[in-house]
Amino acid sequence: MTSNHFFVPKACFDGTRAVLRGAESRHFGRVLRGRPGDEIWLFDEDGARFRARVEAVAGGEEVVCAVLERVGPSDIGPRIILGQAVLKTKTMDEVVEKAAEFGAAAVAPVVTARTVIRLAAGAGQRSARWSRIAREAAKQSRTGRPPVIEPVRRLEPFLRRRAEEVKIVLGERAEGRLRDVLAEISSKRSGRPPESAVLLVGPEGGWTDEEEARIAGAGFVPASLGRTVLRAETAATAVLAVVIHAWTE
């Protein structure tokens, strides 16, 4: 059950008290018909979880809780960032949802040469929606830490900002299989996974030759998921599944 899990920003905690506001408070009061005395779980943007007891419900707009217990963030392995070329609305929503379910630390929307113009123009306005989707998916999967939605960037600014220990880009023409690339990375670290990694997935139309050259120049290792050509959203889900499985105990 996920109905008793609620997201509360750290700013809404005050010592031994926490306050649900906005959509979370309305969900508790109007949808679940929650009452004072109910015990619920809260989680913040750092992934910490709190067992709490509801003390007061103020007109469905605020729910005041007493914090009973704090549980630290769970160790879910390396810090994984998904760099995803901006996709159609529902498809991108699905990618954000799956990234949250797998425990990705962040989703970085990227505008590429083959991103549809109208999608690129509206991407920034969808960030708040993606954040909501990420929080709901984090509740469902109990990761407790919704991925940060980074600002929408074009490819060059995205590449300049990457300081992760490992950088991998999916490519149809890549010679190395993803499983082999991951194994080689781990072998160089005495079998241990990296502390952080960025996984870059392209648009429906794939990368241009110029983009592939720029990505390679930024230190990304190309990897393939196999012989078949996958949809972008399928590729994103697959690369997350393979990486999380390989690098999480």
C-alpha positions as CSV (number, residue, x, y, z in Angstrom):
1,M,0.0,0.0,0.0
2,T,1.3,3.5,-0.8
3,S,-1.7,5.5,0.3
4,N,-0.1,6.3,3.7
5,H,3.1,7.7,2.2
6,F,3.4,11.5,1.7
7,F,6.1,13.8,0.4
8,V,7.0,16.7,2.7
9,P,9.8,19.1,1.7
10,K,12.5,19.6,4.4
11,A,11.3,23.2,4.8
12,C,8.0,21.9,6.2
13,F,9.7,20.1,9.1
14,D,10.1,22.0,12.4
15,G,11.8,19.9,15.0
16,T,9.4,17.2,16.0
17,R,6.6,18.5,13.8
18,A,5.9,18.3,10.0
19,V,3.1,19.9,8.0
20,L,1.5,18.5,4.8
21,R,0.3,21.2,2.4
22,G,-1.1,21.4,-1.1
23,A,-1.9,18.3,-3.0
24,E,-0.5,16.0,-0.2
25,S,-2.8,17.5,2.5
26,R,-5.8,17.4,0.2
27,H,-5.1,13.8,-0.7
28,F,-5.0,12.9,3.0
29,G,-8.1,14.8,4.0
30,R,-10.4,14.6,1.0
31,V,-9.4,11.4,-0.8
32,L,-8.4,9.2,2.1
33,R,-10.7,10.8,4.7
34,G,-7.8,10.8,7.1
35,R,-8.2,11.9,10.7
36,P,-6.2,13.0,13.7
37,G,-4.6,10.0,15.3
38,D,-3.8,8.2,12.1
39,E,-0.2,7.1,11.6
40,I,1.4,7.8,8.3
41,W,4.9,7.8,6.6
42,L,6.6,10.9,5.3
43,F,9.6,11.3,3.1
44,D,11.7,14.3,2.1
45,E,13.7,15.2,-1.0
46,D,16.8,13.6,0.5
47,G,15.1,10.2,0.9
48,A,14.8,10.2,4.6
49,R,11.6,8.6,5.9
50,F,9.6,9.5,9.0
51,R,6.9,7.6,10.9
52,A,4.4,10.3,12.1
53,R,1.1,10.7,13.8
54,V,-1.5,13.1,12.6
55,E,-2.4,15.7,15.2
56,A,-4.7,18.1,13.3
57,V,-6.4,18.5,10.0
58,A,-7.0,22.2,9.1
59,G,-9.7,22.4,6.5
60,G,-8.0,20.0,4.1
61,E,-5.2,22.6,3.4
62,E,-2.8,21.6,6.2
63,V,-2.2,18.4,8.1
64,V,0.0,18.8,11.2
65,C,2.0,15.7,12.2
66,A,4.1,14.7,15.1
67,V,7.3,12.9,14.0
68,L,7.7,9.6,15.9
69,E,10.7,8.1,14.2
70,R,13.2,8.9,11.5
71,V,14.6,6.3,9.1
72,G,17.7,7.4,7.1
73,P,17.8,7.2,3.3
74,S,18.2,3.6,2.0
75,D,21.4,2.8,0.2
76,I,20.4,2.2,-3.4
77,G,23.8,2.0,-4.9
78,P,25.6,4.5,-7.3
79,R,24.1,7.9,-7.9
80,I,22.5,7.4,-11.4
81,I,21.6,10.3,-13.6
82,L,19.4,9.7,-16.7
83,G,20.1,12.1,-19.5
84,Q,17.1,11.7,-21.8
85,A,16.4,13.5,-25.1
86,V,13.0,15.2,-24.8
87,L,10.3,12.9,-26.0
88,K,6.5,13.3,-26.7
89,T,4.5,14.3,-23.6
90,K,3.2,10.9,-22.5
91,T,6.3,9.1,-23.5
92,M,8.5,11.5,-21.5
93,D,6.2,11.2,-18.5
94,E,6.7,7.4,-18.6
95,V,10.5,7.7,-18.7
96,V,10.4,10.0,-15.7
97,E,8.1,7.6,-13.9
98,K,10.4,4.6,-14.6
99,A,13.5,6.5,-13.6
100,A,11.9,7.3,-10.2
101,E,10.9,3.6,-9.7
102,F,14.4,2.5,-10.4
103,G,15.8,5.0,-7.9
104,A,17.6,7.3,-10.3
105,A,19.0,10.4,-8.5
106,A,18.1,12.8,-11.3
107,V,16.6,13.1,-14.8
108,A,18.2,15.6,-17.2
109,P,16.0,16.5,-20.1
110,V,18.1,17.2,-23.2
111,V,17.1,19.1,-26.4
112,T,18.8,17.5,-29.4
113,A,19.0,18.2,-33.1
114,R,16.1,15.8,-33.8
115,T,13.9,16.9,-30.9
116,V,10.6,18.2,-32.4
117,I,10.6,22.0,-32.2
118,R,7.3,22.2,-30.4
119,L,8.4,19.6,-27.8
120,A,11.6,21.6,-27.2
121,A,9.6,24.8,-26.7
122,G,7.2,23.3,-24.2
123,A,9.7,21.2,-22.3
124,G,10.6,23.8,-19.6
125,Q,6.9,24.2,-18.8
126,R,6.6,20.5,-18.1
127,S,9.3,20.4,-15.4
128,A,6.7,20.8,-12.6
129,R,4.6,18.0,-14.0
130,W,7.7,15.7,-14.2
131,S,8.5,16.5,-10.6
132,R,5.0,15.5,-9.5
133,I,5.2,12.3,-11.5
134,A,8.6,11.5,-9.9
135,R,7.3,12.0,-6.4
136,E,4.3,9.7,-7.0
137,A,6.5,7.0,-8.5
138,A,8.9,7.3,-5.6
139,K,6.0,6.6,-3.3
140,Q,4.9,3.6,-5.3
141,S,8.3,2.0,-5.4
142,R,9.3,3.0,-1.9
143,T,12.6,4.4,-3.0
144,G,11.8,7.4,-0.8
145,R,14.0,9.7,-2.9
146,P,12.3,11.2,-6.0
147,P,14.8,12.1,-8.7
148,V,15.6,15.7,-9.2
149,I,14.4,17.0,-12.5
150,E,17.2,19.1,-13.9
151,P,16.5,22.2,-16.0
152,V,16.0,21.4,-19.7
153,R,19.2,22.0,-21.6
154,R,20.5,21.7,-25.1
155,L,23.1,19.0,-25.7
156,E,26.2,21.1,-25.4
157,P,25.4,22.7,-22.0
158,F,24.3,19.3,-20.8
159,L,27.7,17.8,-21.8
160,R,29.7,20.6,-20.1
161,R,27.9,20.1,-16.8
162,R,28.6,16.4,-16.5
163,A,31.1,15.5,-13.7
164,E,30.0,12.0,-13.0
165,E,32.6,9.3,-12.6
166,V,31.2,7.2,-15.4
167,K,29.5,8.4,-18.6
168,I,27.7,6.0,-20.9
169,V,25.7,6.8,-24.1
170,L,23.4,4.4,-25.8
171,G,23.9,4.1,-29.5
172,E,22.6,1.8,-32.2
173,R,26.1,1.7,-33.9
174,A,28.0,1.1,-30.6
175,E,30.3,-2.0,-30.8
176,G,30.3,-2.8,-27.1
177,R,27.3,-4.4,-25.4
178,L,26.2,-2.6,-22.3
179,R,26.8,-5.6,-20.0
180,D,30.4,-5.8,-21.2
181,V,30.9,-2.1,-20.7
182,L,29.6,-2.3,-17.2
183,A,31.8,-5.3,-16.4
184,E,34.9,-3.6,-17.7
185,I,34.1,-0.5,-15.6
186,S,33.7,-2.6,-12.5
187,S,36.8,-4.6,-13.2
188,K,38.9,-1.4,-13.2
189,R,37.5,-0.7,-9.8
190,S,38.3,-4.1,-8.2
191,G,34.7,-5.2,-8.8
192,R,33.1,-2.2,-7.1
193,P,30.6,0.0,-8.9
194,P,31.3,3.7,-9.4
195,E,29.9,6.3,-7.0
196,S,28.1,8.1,-9.8
197,A,27.2,7.5,-13.5
198,V,25.3,9.4,-16.2
199,L,23.3,7.4,-18.8
200,L,22.5,9.3,-22.0
201,V,19.6,8.1,-24.2
202,G,18.8,9.8,-27.5
203,P,15.6,10.9,-29.3
204,E,13.3,8.8,-31.4
205,G,15.3,9.7,-34.5
206,G,18.6,8.9,-33.0
207,W,21.8,10.9,-32.7
208,T,23.3,12.9,-35.6
209,D,26.9,12.1,-36.6
210,E,27.9,15.5,-35.2
211,E,26.2,14.9,-31.9
212,E,27.9,11.5,-31.6
213,A,31.2,13.1,-32.1
214,R,30.5,15.7,-29.5
215,I,29.3,13.1,-27.0
216,A,32.4,11.0,-27.5
217,G,34.6,14.1,-27.1
218,A,32.9,14.7,-23.7
219,G,34.1,11.3,-22.5
220,F,31.0,9.2,-22.9
221,V,31.5,5.5,-23.6
222,P,29.1,4.1,-26.3
223,A,27.1,1.0,-25.5
224,S,24.5,-1.1,-27.2
225,L,21.5,-2.9,-25.8
226,G,21.6,-5.5,-28.6
227,R,20.7,-6.1,-32.2
228,T,17.2,-4.7,-32.3
229,V,16.3,-1.0,-32.6
230,L,14.4,0.0,-29.5
231,R,12.0,2.9,-28.9
232,A,13.6,5.7,-26.9
233,E,11.4,5.0,-23.9
234,T,12.1,1.3,-24.0
235,A,15.9,2.0,-24.2
236,A,15.7,4.3,-21.2
237,T,13.9,1.7,-19.1
238,A,16.2,-1.1,-20.3
239,V,19.5,0.8,-19.5
240,L,18.2,1.7,-16.0
241,A,17.2,-1.9,-15.3
242,V,20.6,-3.3,-16.5
243,V,22.7,-0.8,-14.7
244,I,20.7,-0.9,-11.4
245,H,20.8,-4.7,-11.5
246,A,24.6,-4.8,-12.2
247,W,25.6,-2.2,-9.7
248,T,23.2,-2.6,-6.8
249,E,23.7,-5.3,-4.1
